[in-house]
């Protein structure tokens, strides 16, 4: 990849990132009715729903280090695409679920997807910003603007989710799935940015990072 192409890719990623994050940072139309969807629409007991929810943090913890190896192998762009595909798949399984095994598999895909996304989204943006004394400031400004877009959309969807659920219990979940598909399509549009080997995160670096957070 020549220098001019690399610069163009970086500029493209910076322009695309706010729109991508606005719909993909977290699940829209989901959290307000996910419990009601399973208990009222699917007829699953509250105890079983709470039991299934417990698997998500377990899966996410277990997958953290393997996912780091995946990102180092595939790069940020491909890993981000995979992450969004897994998240979309988890919502589809949530919609189609007719038993505990499918719901647990959905939680596994969700943990796998969000873990990959958390490892790649901000890295992709940061790597797309040219090195300078203002790099961190530029990153914070773009990331902050992107987050504000998400919060605006989240506020709107939160207000409408309840009305949509009353009309049809599947409507909010289908809209959530549709936005996950859109996020996946947008992730395909990102350009891979070359990184030197010294800039790549190693598994040991990630283990040390986890230790520091504990």
Secondary structure as GFF3:
##gff-version 3
##sequence-region A 1 214
A	DSSP	alpha_helix	3	24	.	.	.	ID=ss1
A	DSSP	alpha_helix	34	36	.	.	.	ID=ss2
A	DSSP	pi_helix	37	41	.	.	.	ID=ss3
A	DSSP	alpha_helix	46	74	.	.	.	ID=ss4
A	DSSP	alpha_helix	76	96	.	.	.	ID=ss5
A	DSSP	alpha_helix	100	127	.	.	.	ID=ss6
A	DSSP	alpha_helix	135	167	.	.	.	ID=ss7
A	DSSP	alpha_helix	171	189	.	.	.	ID=ss8
A	DSSP	three_ten_helix	197	199	.	.	.	ID=ss9
A	DSSP	alpha_helix	203	213	.	.	.	ID=ss10
###
